[in-house]
Amino acid sequence: MTMTAAVCDPCPHTHHAEDAAARIGCSVITLKRKAARGEIRGTKVGREWRFSDEAIADAIRDGERRPAPPRRDSRRRS
């Protein structure tokens, strides 16, 4: 085993915000805002947000469980 492999093996694979947003199905801006609010787990490395495979999977699962907001009737009543 090389020294690099020994150091990196325990590290989770991470994705840039653009890739993570595409996998989750949201915009990069939305993903970064949710990460800043702690709604999606992420790590800021310098100016860049990074997201683990596990955090992406959790965000997808959370989105599936979240019920859709009730629709408002768009017809006007007289």
N, C-alpha and C positions, 0 to 999 in steps of 0.2 A: 504494500500500500504506500502510495506517495504521501508526502507531507501535506500537499494540498487536499488530497482526498480525505485524509484523516481530519483535517480542520473543517472541511465543508460538509461532510456526511451528515452530521447532526443538524445542519442548517436546513430549514424548510425552503423549498423552491418558492421564489417570489416573482410577482408580475408587476410591471409598470402599470400606472393608472389606466392608460389607454387599453391595454390588453385586458385588465381586470374588468373595466367597464363594459367592454364588448362581451365578455363571458357572462357577466351578470345581466346585461341587457338594459343598461342605463347610460346616461351621458357621463363624460369624464368629470364635468363640473359637479353633477349630482353626487357622484362617487366621492370626490374630494370633500364636498360639504358634509356628507354623511360620516366620512372618516374623521373630519375635524370635530364633529359633534359626538363622536364615539358610537355611532349607530352601526358602523361597519369597522371591524378591526383592521388596522393598517399601521404601518411604521413609516415615519418620515425619515428619509435618509438625505440629509442636506435639504434641497428644495423639492425633492421627489418623494411621492408617496409610493410605497411598495405594499403588495398584498399577497399573503400566502394562499396556497391552494385551499387550505382549510377555511380561511376567512371568506374566500370566494364561495365555496360550497355552502357555508353557513348563511351568507347573504342571499344566495339563491333559495335555500330552504325557507328562510324567514319571509322572503317575498311570496313564496307559494302558500304559506300559512296565513298571511295577512289578508283579511277579508276585504273585498272591494267596498269602497264607501257607498252609502245608499245613493241612488240616482234621484235627482230632483225631476219632477214632472215638468217638462218644458212647455206644455200646453197651458195657456192662460185660462183661468176660470172666470166666468162672468157672474 
